[in-house]
């Protein structure tokens, strides 16, 4: 059971950290709507591009 928990936590961390580490989603410096919107937009565009790349390879 502990192994499954660790695997799930690592998967969640990668899901969140990959867009940030790649530079697509900058961490918001304030809680303004514009900053949050840029973060979510970068996050979404990273995963959309990743899915497009993965599906085009098939």
Buried (B, 14 or more C-beta within 10 A) or exposed (E): EEEEEEEEEEEEEEEEEBBBEEEBBEEBEEEEEEBEEBBEEBBEEBBEEBEEEEEEEE
